[in-house]
Structures are given as structure tokens and as C-alpha cells.
Amino acid sequence: MQARVQAQAKAQAKAQEDGGARQETAPRSSSLHGLRLGAEDTGMLALASIGTRSAIRRGRQIYEEGDAADHWFELLGGMAYTVKRLRDGRRQIAAFLQPGDFFGFETAARYGLAAEALTDVVVMRYSRQRTEMLALIHPTLGRRLREVAYESLGAAQSRLVMLGRMTAPERIAQFLLERLERSADGQTIELVMSRAQISDYLGLTIETISRSMGAFKRAGLISLSGPHSVRVLDRGALGALAAGTDAVRSRRGKIGCAARPGLTMAIRWIRA
């Protein structure tokens, strides 16, 4: 039975590839690097052959919430984000996306979030149906796609903890550490997103973010070079703060973080 299903999948995949031969395909060296498959992996080559490349201008939608979830995407260049908009105009940014990230995976028939270009971006689009057929034919590809889905689930669970249990300073520290993991030099963060977008990601007011960043700067945890560049000076202290440590010492002083039932967590600058 399984052999017959795989044979049917192979035939359908071949027919669809023949029918879609006029579509633009991705250079093998620039696509699917986030899947961490070998350059000559047959599953990767097959998947690369069905991708179509698109350039999207800053502020434009990649897809809208409620659109048919017939495709998933890889971000090749630029930055984007996924977002949930409420009827009253409020919004919750779910994720900031960088090159190598995959998005648009849905179990439902329609997208539950929208995706928007934060800067000018280049994306690769893959047919959901054809990907599922290729995953049946190429077990290594299928396994890696499942791993990507599990990683996305893990990230979503971490976001639930951040929004549900972390205090404002902990959220901001965690956000900076997330950005730091993707920075070019491991020390400088270029924040191409606005303070309003960071606010929508962290579920905090712009004023709270500004006050906390100022406190981090005075404590010697970070330095600021203009509104969009942050240099991390004490990564260990930021990590301890994000983990909920009661008192985080820095080279110039400390940020006291008090969390008690029924009280709001506060940051206070205490001079050494």
C-alpha cells in the first residue's frame, strides 16, 4: 500500500514539475540553506526545483491573514515579520524573520497570521501540496521539514512564556539576546524595526521600552549608537536578567529586579 502511494506521489510530482517548468527557479547555492541538508541531497534539489522567487517592497504584504495557505516561504534577503491584527486596530507581532527563516507553515487551510516585509525582501515560495509529495519520496527531506516544524513550535512555546510570565525588563533582555544570536559580530544589534514594532512584539508600551533601555545603558549592559544600533557590553548580565535573577550586577552598578506576587516588577538604577 505504501509503495503504491509513493509511486502515485512520484508520478504526480513529475507531472507537476513538467507543467511548472516555465516558473523561475532558485539557484541551488542560495536557497534552502536553513534546512541544513547536503548540497547534493536529492530531496533538497527536488525542493529547490519547485521554488519561485519574488521580490517584495518594504511595507507590502507577503500574504494576508485568511488567505488560502497553499504555499510556505523561505526568506532569502531582508527582514519580515508575521503579525495578528485585531479588529480594534491593535496588533501582536509573532516573529521577526531574517534570511534563512521559514514561515507560512499551516495545519489549517488558511493563514492564521499575516506576513509583511519589514525591509525590501526576497522570498522563495514553495507549493504546500508539492512539498508534501516530495517529503513522501525523499525521507531525509521529510524528516528535516518536520524538524523545522518542531523548531517553530518550540519558538511559539517560548513566546507564550515571554508574554505570559516574563516581566518587562526580562522581555526586553530576552529580545536583545534573540537579536544578538542573529547579529553579524555577536555584539552589535541593528534594530531595523521601529520602537512601535518592538512594542507590538513584546506586548509593552513604547515608554516602558525606552525607560528600560535607558536603565540598561546606565547600568553598563548596553551602549546605544543612535536609535537603531545597540552594542551589548555585558551579555552574561542580560542573560541573568532574562532568566529572572533577582539582582543583576554589571561593571558599573546593578539593576535590581524585584518580582513578588501582586507587585509589578521594577527596574531601578543603583549607583555603585
Buried (B, 14 or more C-beta within 10 A) or exposed (E): EEEEEEEEBBEEBEEBBEEBEEBEBBEEEBBBBBBEBEEEBBBBBBBBBBBBBEEBEBEEEBBEBEBEBBBBBBBBEBBBBBBBBEEEEEBBBBBBBBBBBBBBBBEEEEBEBBBBBBBBBBBBBBBBEBBEBBBBBBEBBBEBBEEBEEEBEEEEEEBEEBBEEBBBBBBBBBBBBBBBEBBEEEEBBEBBBEBEBBBBBBBBEEEBBEBBBBBBBBBBBBEEEEEEEBEBBBBEBBBBBBEBBEEBBBEBBBBBBEBEEEEEBBBEBEEE
